[in-house]
Amino acid sequence: MNTTITLSKMNHEGQELLLIGFPYDLITKEYVKGFKGVQWNTSLKIFYLPFSKHITNRLFQYLREQKYFVDYSALKASSSQINSTDISKKKTIVIKEKPRQEVLEEINTFKKWMFQKRYSSSTIKTYESALLKFFGFHSIKLLKDISIKDLEDYNNRYILANDFSHTYQNQTINALKLIYTYNGIDPVLSSKLERPKKRSKLPEVLSINEIKDLLTSLSNLKHKTLLSILYACGLRIGETLNIKVTDLDLERGFTHIKSGKGRKDRYVPIPKRMCSLLVSYIEAYKPKDFLFVGKNGSKYSSVSARQILKRAVKNVGLKKPVTLHTLRHSHATHLLENGTDIRYIQELLGHNSPKTTMIYTHVSSASLDKIKNPFDDF
């Protein structure tokens, strides 16, 4: 399916709603209506559900089963919660038009080229979705007709108007740069596209005691093993869920991370205690292909992993904003505090540049403790 379905939320008459927007076609309409609980709001002229994270996750999986592109960037923006009484002041902009047929064909050819060049499936989907949105917004134009002004117009009237994230804006730039470079239509335009300024934000880090509390609160062996390996090896969630049983060498204490971020392979050491936990887990669950498998036998999902973490955070009463990536950040920071060389940490994490790894020097208590404050001399 090439159709993009946009999820957003709104407070309507005291109830928080999950809004489901898409360009009208009968097949999509009937499929969306097939999800339990979906209703049509006559005044808002949109399908909706009562909003909850659980329902949103289930709907996302339901839509992806039919290969729909799901744009949920509006859900990430804190200001995307809109009161219906304020709808005249601020309204979610939904792109209803489709790109011209010639543009659709060019995007499809571009998608095949990305697949051939071994771009990750996530990047291909993200770029395709961004291009369909952009050229749907400029539905009467071809690639060669687009100007810098068109990009600014899209940025102001769609991305900023909906208060979408910096990341979403940057992904659109990336997709446009690549498709223009690939087609060679207007290299001047592709070189002039400027990226938005990124906020410099330090990572959230848990203390070792907080990590211990979090992991020991888990009684389910699979859940405990999954969150433990994220911290113990400093892995990204995508890398963890892609680990196969054959990638593990528990005798030597290593795992082979294949096609990590940037399609790079690397070997990551597994500490002895983690190896023991993995042995117990494998004996109990007997995974045959992927290390972590869902109920239906398929690869475990990141959505399920986030739900595990959310429950664990709630159980131990942590008030910090904790994500799966927080475990990786905490691993790197604790290594640095234990005196591990920054270049070694860079290699373990699979960072291209030492600049990326250097951010942990800003959150390490060990490095901050070395600073002598003149106030102590008073």
N, C-alpha and C positions, 0 to 999 in steps of 0.2 A: 504494500500500500504506500502511495506517495503522499497521502493526506496527512497534514500535521494537525494534531489535536492539542489545543492550548488549555492548560489547567490554571485556574486562578481562584482566589477566594474573596468573599464579600460578606459583610454583616448586613443581613436583610431582616428587618422587623424583629431584631433581637436574636436572630439565629445566624450562626456562622455557616455559610454555604460554600461548597466546592463547585465552581462553575466549569462547565465543559464546553469549550468553543471549538468550532470547526467549520470549514467551507461546506455549504450544504451539498450533500448527495445522499440518495436514498439508502445505499448500502451502509454507509457510515452511520447514518441516522438509526437504522434498524439495529446495527451492532451495538451502538451506545445504549439504546433503549433496552437491550438484552441484559445489561448489567443490573443486578438486583438493587432496587431502590432508586434508580434514576427517574427523575420527574422533569416535566416541562414547566417553567415559570412563565406565565403569559405576560406579566407586566415587564419582566426583564428580557423576555424573548430568548431564553437560553435553557439548556438542560442543566440540571444540578443534582447534588447529593448533600446530605448533612456532612459538614466537614469534620474529618478526624484523620490523623496520620495513618491509622490502620486502614481506613477505607481508601485513602489516597494511594497507598502502596498496593492494595488489591486491584484498584482500578488501573494503575500503571501497568501491572503485570498482565491484566486482562487485555488492555489495548496493544501491548507489545506482542501478545500471542498472534495477532493478525498483522504484525509488522508496521503498525501505525507509528509515525514519529510523534513523540509526546514532548511538548514544550512546557516544562514546569518551572521555568526561570522566574515567573511571576510569584511563585510560592516561596522562593528563597528571599525575596525582598520583603523586609519587615513592614514596609508601608503599603504592601499589596493588599492589606486588609482594609477594605473600603466599606464605609457605611452607605447603604442605599439612599439615605437621606442626603448624602453629600455627592450623589452621582452627577449632579449638574456641575459641581466643582471639579471632580476628578473621576474619570471613567476609563476602565481598562480598554485599550485599543486592540481590537481583534482584526487581523488581516483576513478578509474573506475572498479576495481575488486570487486567482492562480496565475503563475507566470505564463507568458506566451508559449505556444507549443514548441517553437524553435529553441527557446531558452530551456524548456524542460528536457529537450533532447540533448542540449549541450551539457546540462547538469548531469544527465544520465551517463553521457560519454565520459565526463570528468570523474564521476563516481567509479566507473570501471577502471579508469587510469589509476586512481588512488588505490583501488583494490590490487591492481597489477603491481604497483610500486610498494605493496605490503604496508600501507598505512593501517593502523589498528581499526578494528570494526567500530570502536567508539568514536574515533576521529572522523571516520567516513560518515557515520550517522549525524554527528554534530555539524559537520560542514554542509552536508546535504540539506539538513533542516534549516540552517542559517541562510543558505542561498535561496531555498524555496520561499522563506519569509521575505527576504530582501527583494527578490524579483516579483513576488506576489504584491508587495507594497508598490513597486514600480511596474505594474502588470502590463502596461502598454509598450514598455521599452525592451530593446534587445541589449545584449552585453555591450556592444559597441556604442550604444546611445548613452550609457551611464556616465555622469560627470561627478566631480567632487561635491558639487552642490546637492546632487541626488543623495549622496552618502550622508551629508550633513542633515538633509531633510529627514531621512530615515532615522538617524540618530536622535534628532530632536523630537520628532512627532511619533516615534514608536518606542525606541529603547528608553529614552529619558522620560517620555510621557508615561510609560508604564513602570518607571523606576526599576528597570531591570539592572542586573549586576554588571560591574566592571568586567567580569569574566565573560559574560554573554556578549558584551560589546566587543571585546577583544577577539572572541571566536569568530564573530562576523567579519572583522578586519582580516583575520587569518584566512578565512574561506575565500574572501574576495581577492586577496593578494594572490593566492594560489591558483584560482581558476583563471585570473587574468594572465598570470605568468605562463600557465599551461597553454592557453589559447594564443598568447602572443598578440592579443588584439590591441591593447593599449598599455605597454609597459610603463609609460609615464604616469598613468593613473595609478597603477599598482604600486609604484614607488612613492607616490605622494600620500598614500593612505597612512595616516598617523595613528598610532595606538594611544588609547586614553591613559592618562597618568594613573599609576597604580598606588594605592594607599600602602604605606610601609607599616606592616602589621607584624608584631612579634607573635610567635606561636604560643598557644596555651600549653603548659607543662604541669604534670602531676608529680608530686613527691614520691619517693620510693614507698613510703608507708601508705600513701593513697593508692598506688598501684597494687600493693599487697592486699589491701582491704578489698579492692575491686575484684581481683582474681580469686581470692579465697571465698568470696561471697557466692561464687558459682558452684552449684552442686552437680549440674549436668556436665558430664565428661567432655562431650563434643564442644559445648559452649566454652568451657574452661580452656580446652586445648586451642580453640580458634583465637580467642582473645590473648592467650598467653604467648602464642607464636608471633602475633603482631608486635607485642612488646619485646619479647626475648630476642627477636631477630631484626627488629626495626623495619618491618615490611609494610608496603602499601597493601590495602585490602585487595586490590585487583591481582597483585602478585601472589598473595596468600591463597586466594580462591583458585588460581591457576596451577598451584603445586600438584603434581601427580605423585603417587606413591613411589614410582621409579625415580623421581627427582631427589629422593632422600637417601643419604648415606649416613645412617645413624651410628655405624661403627666408627667412622672417622669424624662424625659430628659436623656434617655439612648438608646444605640443601642447594640444589642448582636452580636458580631463578632464571627462567627462560623468557626472553622477550619482555623484559620489564619496561619501564617508561623509556621511550626513545628506542624501543626494540633492542635493548642491550641485555646480554646475558651476564650473569655474575654468580659466583659462589659465595654463600653466606654461612658463617659458622653457627652451629646450634649449640647452646650451652648444655652441659651434662644433665641438669635437672629437666630441661626442656626435652631432651632425647628420651629420658625415662617416661615423661608424660606422653610423648608421641607413641612409644612402644605400647603403653597401656591402652591408649586410644585405638591404635591399629588392631590390637588383639580383640578389643571389645566390638568395634564397628566393622572390621574387615573390609575397608575400602579397596576396590579393585583398580580403579583408574584415578580419578581425582581424589585427593586426600580428604576433602570435605564435600560431602554429597547431601543433597536435600532429600525430602521424603519421597519424591517421585523418582529418585535415582539420578537426577540431573545435577550439574554442578551447583554448589551452594550459592545463594544469592547475597549480594551486598546489602540488600534491603533487610534480609533476615539477620545478618551480622549486626546491622545498626540497631535492630530491635533488641537483640541480646544485650548490647552495650547499654542501651537506654534503660533497660530493666535493672541491670547491675548498678548503674549510677544512682538510680532511684533507691535501690535497696540499701546502699551504703550511705546515702544522704549527702552525696557530693553536690556542692552548689556551683562549681565551676562549669563553664560550657565545655563538655567533653565530646569529642568525636573519635572515630576509629583512628584517624590520623594523629590524634593526641598521643596515642600509645607509641607511635613511631617517633614523634617529637620528644617524648619523655625518654625513650631509649637512647636517642642521640645525646640529649642533655646529660643524662646520668653517666654515659660513657665519658663525656668531656670532663665532668666533675670528678671522675675516677682517674683522670690523668691520661686518657687515651689521646693519641696524636690526632689532630684535626684531619690530616690527610688520610689516615686509616679510617676515620669515621666517614669521610667522603666516599671512599671505596666501598665500605659496607652498605651505605645507603644508596649507592648507584647514582650519585650526583655528577653531572657533567663538569660543573665548575666549583672550585673551592669557595667561591663567593656565596653559593647557596648554603653550604655547610656552615659558613662563618656566622650565620644568623644565630646559631646556638650559643655562641660566645656571649650574646647579649642577654640570654636568659639563664645562663649557668650561675648558680650561687657561688661556685668555687672561684670563678673569675671575678665576680663582684666583691667577694670577701677579701681579695688581694688589694683592693683599693683602700688606701689610708685616708680617712675623712679628717680634715683639720678640726672638726668639732670635737674629736676625741682628745685633742690637746688642751682644750679649755679647762 
